[in-house]
Amino acid sequence: MDQRSDASGWLARFGNPYDASLFDGEGRVGIDFGVYGVPETYVLDSNGIIRKRFVGPLSAEVVDKELLPLLKQLGGTS
């Protein structure tokens, strides 16, 4: 089972590119979101509703063509 201290240590050592990260020690939230592997990226709106799920690594093309327009639409970027 993953430990929060292991994840925090990894981020401290290699850098933390995230605005926010969550720890789901019991795996309950992961099951609710349908997480089955990493990496997975979720876009949530201001009400906490999942608006998009990206499975796998994000390429520059996916970020430019899908992620950024969605964030702009949701009011997350200018």
C-alpha positions as CSV (number, residue, x, y, z in Angstrom):
1,M,0.0,0.0,0.0
2,D,1.2,3.5,-0.8
3,Q,2.3,5.7,2.0
4,R,1.8,9.5,2.1
5,S,5.4,10.0,3.3
6,D,6.7,8.0,0.3
7,A,4.8,10.2,-2.1
8,S,5.8,13.4,-0.3
9,G,9.4,12.4,-0.3
10,W,9.3,11.5,-4.0
11,L,7.8,14.9,-4.8
12,A,10.3,16.7,-2.6
13,R,13.2,14.9,-4.3
14,F,12.1,15.2,-7.9
15,G,10.0,18.3,-7.8
16,N,6.2,18.9,-7.5
17,P,4.7,20.2,-10.7
18,Y,1.1,20.0,-9.3
19,D,-1.1,22.7,-8.0
20,A,-2.8,20.2,-5.8
21,S,-2.5,16.5,-5.1
22,L,-4.6,14.0,-3.1
23,F,-3.7,11.0,-1.1
24,D,-6.1,8.1,-1.1
25,G,-4.5,5.7,1.3
26,E,-7.4,3.2,1.3
27,G,-8.1,3.5,-2.4
28,R,-11.8,4.4,-1.9
29,V,-11.7,7.6,-3.9
30,G,-9.8,5.9,-6.7
31,I,-12.5,3.2,-7.0
32,D,-15.2,5.9,-7.1
33,F,-13.4,7.7,-9.9
34,G,-12.7,4.5,-11.8
35,V,-8.9,4.9,-11.5
36,Y,-7.2,1.8,-12.8
37,G,-3.7,2.9,-13.6
38,V,-1.4,5.8,-13.8
39,P,-1.0,8.4,-15.1
40,E,-4.6,9.6,-15.2
41,T,-5.6,13.3,-15.2
42,Y,-9.0,14.6,-14.2
43,V,-10.5,18.0,-14.9
44,L,-13.1,19.0,-12.4
45,D,-15.4,22.0,-12.6
46,S,-15.9,24.5,-9.8
47,N,-18.6,22.2,-8.4
48,G,-16.3,19.2,-8.2
49,I,-17.9,17.4,-11.1
50,I,-15.5,15.5,-13.4
51,R,-15.7,17.1,-16.8
52,K,-12.9,15.1,-18.5
53,R,-10.7,12.1,-17.8
54,F,-7.4,11.6,-19.6
55,V,-5.9,8.1,-19.3
56,G,-2.2,7.9,-20.0
57,P,0.5,10.6,-20.3
58,L,-0.5,14.0,-21.6
59,S,1.2,15.0,-24.8
60,A,1.7,18.6,-25.8
61,E,-0.9,18.0,-28.5
62,V,-3.5,16.8,-26.1
63,V,-2.8,19.7,-23.7
64,D,-3.1,22.2,-26.5
65,K,-6.1,20.8,-28.3
66,E,-8.1,19.3,-25.5
67,L,-7.0,20.3,-22.0
68,L,-6.4,24.0,-22.4
69,P,-9.6,24.7,-24.3
70,L,-11.6,22.8,-21.7
71,L,-10.0,24.7,-18.9
72,K,-10.7,28.0,-20.6
73,Q,-14.3,26.9,-21.2
74,L,-14.7,26.1,-17.5
75,G,-13.1,29.4,-16.5
76,G,-9.8,27.9,-15.2
77,T,-7.5,29.8,-17.5
78,S,-7.4,33.2,-19.2
